[in-house]
Amino acid sequence: METPDTIYVSPDIRSSRFMDIHGNICTRLVAPAGPITLSADFVVWDSGEADPVRPDARQVPIEELPEEALLYLLASRYCEVDRMTPLALSLFGSTKPGWERVQAIVDYTHQRIAFGYGHARPTRTAWEAHEERVGVCRDFAHLAVTLCRCMNVPARYCAGYLGDIGVPPMDSPMDFSAWFEAYIGDEWMTFDARHNTPRIGRIPMARGRDATDVAITTAFTPIDLIQFKVITEECQFQPASAYEADTGERPRRLSGLA
């Protein structure tokens, strides 16, 4: 981070920060009756490199998985691993374990679901997305995560910022984005079933079992969303370190407002 990722609350009320079981930093507050605004404005230093591609990444045997990865093999609220395992085995049982298998799952999900903001539904599960064949980025991520888990590949849901860097700008309002990470090659690797192509400037903000764990806000009383805006842009900057000055590299920095 180039600047603090502070959550600003208006009206000014007391809030606290804590870390959840997935390592995400969360802000907790008691909102008064009436309108309330939550916002953030920050700059992130990005390498400018596209998502890595590693076709040689192996599938890690279950007995070799780190303990923290085991959670991401289990079924969760939106990912019905038990229900979808027979389908996954029939589709991907003959694929080569590792990168090739995960990429086959991503290709299948990308082709299976038609994207459209009008298709958004907060209760749609991976199975329902598969059968309805429509959805938004969270539905692509849920289906791919579920199919990976069915094939004993730990997979976790990711939410964050993804600006139009290195691709033609989209003629629609910006939004938060969802993708996933699969544990192959002894590390967590990024995959995006909606776009199905390496992207530049992907900024993960939260990771979890599914969208339940990484919701933008979680309220414990009925609320009405009046306005929602996300801005993710590449910004110009001057080299801030001796390394940059010596190498002449200009890593990208991104700003966001929610």
VENUR-V671964 format. One record per backbone hydrogen bond with DSSP energy under -0.5 kcal/mol. NH is the residue of the N-H (numbers start at 1). CO is the residue of the C=O. E is the energy in kcal/mol with one decimal. If there is no record, write none. Layout:
BEGIN
NH;CO;E  NH;CO;E
END
This chain:
BEGIN
2;43;-2.3  3;43;-1.4  6;4;-1.3  8;6;-0.6  8;39;-3.3  10;37;-2.3  13;11;-0.8  16;28;-2.2  18;26;-2.2  20;24;-2.4  23;20;-1.7  26;18;-3.4  26;24;-0.6  28;16;-3.5  30;14;-0.6  31;29;-0.6  37;10;-3.1  39;8;-2.2  42;256;-1.1  44;254;-2.8  46;44;-0.7  46;252;-5.6  51;199;-1.2  57;54;-2.3  60;58;-0.5  60;183;-0.5  64;61;-2.0  65;61;-0.7  65;62;-1.2  69;66;-1.9  70;66;-0.7  70;67;-1.0  71;67;-0.5  72;69;-1.2  73;70;-1.8  74;71;-1.2  76;79;-1.8  79;76;-0.9  80;78;-0.6  81;79;-1.7  84;80;-1.9  85;81;-1.3  88;84;-2.6  89;85;-2.7  90;86;-1.8  91;87;-2.0  92;88;-3.1  93;89;-1.6  95;92;-1.3  99;57;-2.4  101;96;-1.1  102;98;-2.2  103;99;-3.0  104;100;-1.9  105;101;-1.9  106;102;-2.4  107;103;-2.8  108;104;-2.3  109;105;-2.5  110;106;-2.7  111;107;-1.9  112;108;-2.0  113;109;-1.9  114;133;-2.0  115;113;-0.5  116;135;-1.6  119;116;-2.2  120;117;-1.6  124;121;-1.4  126;78;-2.6  129;125;-2.5  130;126;-2.3  131;127;-2.1  132;128;-3.1  133;129;-2.2  135;114;-1.8  139;136;-1.2  140;136;-1.6  141;137;-2.3  142;138;-2.6  143;139;-2.2  144;140;-2.3  145;141;-2.8  146;142;-2.3  147;143;-2.4  148;144;-2.2  149;145;-2.4  150;146;-2.3  151;147;-1.1  151;148;-0.8  152;149;-2.0  153;148;-2.5  154;152;-0.6  155;72;-2.2  156;181;-2.5  157;208;-2.2  158;179;-2.6  159;206;-2.3  160;177;-2.2  161;203;-2.3  163;201;-0.6  165;163;-1.7  166;164;-0.6  172;170;-1.6  177;160;-2.9  179;158;-2.0  180;191;-2.4  181;156;-2.4  182;189;-2.3  183;154;-2.6  184;182;-1.2  184;187;-1.7  185;58;-3.4  187;184;-1.3  189;182;-2.6  189;187;-0.5  191;180;-2.7  196;192;-2.6  200;165;-0.7  201;49;-0.6  203;161;-2.7  203;201;-0.6  204;202;-0.7  205;159;-2.8  206;159;-1.8  208;157;-2.1  213;210;-1.4  214;210;-0.6  214;211;-0.5  215;212;-0.6  226;224;-0.7  231;257;-1.2  233;255;-1.3  235;253;-2.0  245;241;-2.2  246;242;-2.4  247;243;-2.5  248;244;-2.7  252;46;-0.5  253;235;-0.6  254;44;-2.2  255;233;-1.6  256;42;-1.3  257;231;-0.8  258;40;-0.8
END
